Amino acid sequence: MLKTAIKYFTQIIVGLAILIIGYLLIALILSIISTNPEKLDCTKDKQIFISSNGVHLDIILSKEDLKGALPQELQIGENVKYVSIGWGDKGFYLETPTWSDLKFTTAAKAMFLNSETAMHITNYQRAYDDWVKVSLCDEQLEILNSYIIASFERDQEGKIVEIKNAGYTPHDKFYEAKGSYSCIQTCNSWVNDGLKAAKIETSIWSPFDKGILHQLKKK
């Protein structure tokens, strides 16, 4: 009985190791391969930024480049110059303000279960040197804005839904988001999908930040 249990346990461990190695290998390959976006006949005189905290990517737009009613809905202040926008696992966002707060159960749920998501909005008064600059045109900016706006969950009145008392600082807020988080659709693949939608060259698929940053920095 003990030998049988050990055998099954070993098979499970080996199977999990194969799955993890396969996942990482596929992520590496597809993050290195670039997309081949349609070439638009427009002048790339606009800029956005991509930022990373070492794991998680955000899309950053100047306040003036936020389209439609989004600046009003997000209550962007007059002194704000840039708005950082991220999408990710709701539990991870709200329960892990710092990496020291990370729990195994939170990480496991985020990676292996389809879980609820949230939008994270952070306001900045200036740009930072470690932000990666991306040039794009008005048409691409419109597409990216539409992608971002469509990621917010809305109530029956069509209003975005703020998650009250959830920000880390006075300069950030959380909102309900559409979609489910998983090891396939991560916070970084959300950014990657937005870049692809806006016809910006990036990775085929990258669940981690490194592949996307590699694609953007090589230009």
Buried (B, 14 or more C-beta within 10 A) or exposed (E): EEEEEEEEEEEEEEEEEEEEEEBEEEBBEBBEBBBEBEEBEBEBEBBBBBBBEEEBBBBBBBBEBBBEEBBEBBEBEEEBEBBBBBBBBBBBBBBBEEEEEEEEEBBEBBBEEEBBBBBBBBBBEEBEEEBBEBEBBBBBBBBBBBBBBEBBBBEEEEEBBBBEEBBBEEBBBBBBBEBEBBBEBBBBBBBBBBBBBBBBBBBBBBBBBBBBBBBBEEE
